[in-house]
Amino acid sequence: MPDEYKIEDVLAGEISPGVQGWLIITVRPGNVRYQHAIPQVAFEWRAAEYGLTDPAEILDVILHEPYQEADVPTLPPSVKARSLKAPAAAKAQDRHGPTLHQATSTTAARDAHRSRIAAVKTERVRVTDPDGLLPHVYGNHGMNPDRVRAKREAVDVHRWNRLYGGLPVSVTNDLEVPRA
């Protein structure tokens, strides 16, 4: 049974110099208080990364992400191991599917991430809102479709580069149209 973390309060405004967002205060078992800082831009990034459109779902994802199972980081190949011709260690397959940067599509990344968050909520931690404070947060998310689109393009380019080692076409920053 997952631990229940109850939201006690939400503070809205400047959460650090020049950064707007929310501080969400939860009470954990044992009456331990925890502060979760969520910058406003986090909504746009989750929308861009996973193709999410519902601000309530985005906030739910953000609140449960810190409690995911910790993956063992993938390290670069060892020079020593290469010189000894040791067999490469096989990376365990994630039971939920590919991570954001391993997925070949936003749909695959979104499905796997939703599966991870559902597992967190059933196996580890469930963040609850007994006083109904979260609608203030996701009702004032401040997402801008143009900024989300720009972030989505950055995510797609980064994913492509990680998967395939470069873009299939050269990209220039020259926005000038050639003249006839």
N, C-alpha and C positions, 0 to 999 in steps of 0.2 A: 504494500500500500504506500502510495507516495506521501511525502511530507506536505503539509499545507502551509503555504506562506501567504498570510492575509495582508492585503494592502491596508495600511493605516492612514496614510496621508499622501497627497500629491502636491508638490511645490512647482509652480510654473514660473518661468522667466529666464533670466541669465544664469546658467548653471556653472559657467566659468567665463573668464573675460572674453566678451565678444561672441559667446556661444549661447544661443537660445535653446530651451528645451524644458525638460521636466526632471525632477528628483522624485522618484517613487519610493516611499518608505514602506517596507514590509516588516511584519513581525513573524519570526520563525519559531519553531517549537523551542520551548525553554524561555520564551519571552525575549528572544534576541532580535534586536532591530537591525535592519539592513537597508542601505540606501542604494538604489539603482538609478544611475544618471543616464538619461536618454536625450541625446542632442536631437533637435528637430530634423536635421538632415538624415538621421537614421531611417526615417520613414521612406525618404526618397531612395536611399541605397537598397533597402529590402525590396522595394517595388522594382527597382532596376535589376537587382541580382536574381530575383526569383519570379518576376512577372506577376507579383501580387498586386491587387487593386483595392482590396477592402482594408481601410485603415484599422478597423477593429482586429482583423486577422494579423495585420502587420505588427500591431502592438503586442498581441498575444505571442507571436513568434519572438519578438525582441525580448519580452519578459522571461521567456523560457529558454532562450539560447544559452545563457551562462551555465545551465545545469545539464547540458548534453554530456554524453560519455566523452572522456578525453581521448582523442586519437594519439597514437604514438607518432611523433613527427617523422616525416620522411627526410632522411639526411642524404647528402650527396654521397656518391660511392667513396669508399675508403681507398686511399692510395696503397696502404699496407696490404689490405685484403686483395687488391688487384695484383700486387706483385707476388703474393703467395698463391694466386689463382684459386682463391677460396670461392665456393659457390655463393651466388648472390642470395640474400635472404628474401623469401617471397613475402610480399605485403599482404596482410590479411584483408579479405574482401569485406567491405562495410555491409552489414546486414540490411541497411536501409537504401543503399544505392550510392551513386557517385556524389562526390562533394561538388560544390559550386564550380570549381576549376577543373574537375575531372570529367564533368558531364559534357556530352556533345551537344546538348540543347538546354535551353532555359526550362523547358517542360520536365526533362529528366532531373535537373537540379531541384526544381520546385517540388516534384513528387517525393524525392528522397529527403529533402529538408522537412517537408510536412510530416513524413514518416518519423524522422528523428524527434521532432517537437511532440508528436503524439506519444512516442515512447517515453519522453521526459515526463509528460503529464500523467502517464499511467504507472511508470516505474520509479520515478525519483521525486519530482517536485511538481506541485500544482499551485500556481499563483491564483488566489481568489480575490474578489473585490466585493466584500460584504456590504460596503456603504455606497457602492455605485459611483466611484470616483473616476473610473477610466473613461467614460464617455467624454469628459472634459478634455482628456488628452487626445484621443483619436478624432474627436470632433474639431480640434484645432491643430491638425497635423501640419498644415502649411505646405503640403506637397504641390509642386508646380510641374505640370506635364512636360514642359520644355527641359527643365532640369533633370527630370526622371529619364527622359529620352537620351539626353547627353550622357548620363551615368550608365544607362543600359548599353550604349555604344562602347563606352570605355570598358565595361565588364565583358562584352562580347569580344572586343579586340584582345583583351588580356587572356581570356579563355582560349581563343584561337591560337595565340602565340604560345601558350603553355602546352596545348595539345599538339600543335603542328609545327612549331618552331619558327613561325613567321607568317605574314599575310600573303595571300596569293597574288596581290597586286601591290605596287609601291604606293605609299601614301605620302603626299606632299602637303605642306601647309600653305602653299601658294593658292590663294583664292582668286587671283586675277584671271579673268577669262582671256584666252589668246585672241588677238585681234587679226582680222582678215587683211 
